[in-house]
Amino acid sequence: MSRPALKAVAWDIDGTLIDSEPLHHRALVAACRALGADIADLPDQAFRGIHMGDVWKQVSPRLPAEIVEAEWAARIDAHYVDNRDSLVALPGAVATIRALAKLGVAQACVSNSSRSVVDANIAALGIADAIAFSLSLDDVARGKPDPEPYRRACERLGLPPETVVAVEDSRSGALSARAAGLFVVGYTPSGGGFERVDLEIDRLENLLPLFS
């Protein structure tokens, strides 16, 4: 049986379109320090692709008992947004999005970050005019690796999941997209690999032949 034609792309953002992990880590360290905890001993990739609720579970034992998750998360987001000028698009990200837009391919962004962070990332990339919408962690009941974010994206695109490509750089994101039934592309610019993806690429522009 032939594969259904691919019609849209659902992009992860952090680590896929934009080099945001360093700023995420600096924001986490700064927020924890301001609240009385030093986590600078943790590696800067310790929480790559991890849901912020799970980060809180790991970090909260180091914080004073009176600190609540909402205050902690708000401080992290504020630091991130205040320092968004340091964000840099990953190689080929904007050019690939623009090329897909010219081909008439529908595009959306699906992120495990908060709404304020997602908006800061999209503004830094300058791609708001090229995507139909974005979904943040604030827009769903359960974030990645749960399939809800990608299911919601397909519903909003009005397309069957098997016709939508998810581009992910993390295992949790790939698991989310796989469980939702999308065509999953693992982006591995530094090598490595994913389990159960439909395609691996090391350059974002390698996505274009899927729509030619």
Salt bridges, closest charged atoms under 4 A:
ASP12 OD1 - LYS144 NZ 3.04
ASP14 OD1 - HIS24 NE2 2.83
ASP41 OD1 - ARG62 NH1 2.78
ASP54 OD1 - LYS57 NZ 3.73
GLU71 OE2 - ARG75 NE 3.76
ASP119 OD1 - ARG115 NH1 2.87
ASP129 OD2 - ARG98 NH1 2.89
ASP139 OD2 - ARG115 NH2 2.68
ASP146 OD2 - ARG142 NE 3.31
GLU148 OE1 - ARG142 NH2 3.67
GLU148 OE2 - ARG152 NH1 3.56
GLU168 OE2 - LYS144 NZ 2.65
ASP169 OD2 - ARG48 NH2 2.53
ASP198 OD2 - ARG178 NH2 3.11
GLU205 OE2 - ARG203 NH2 2.48
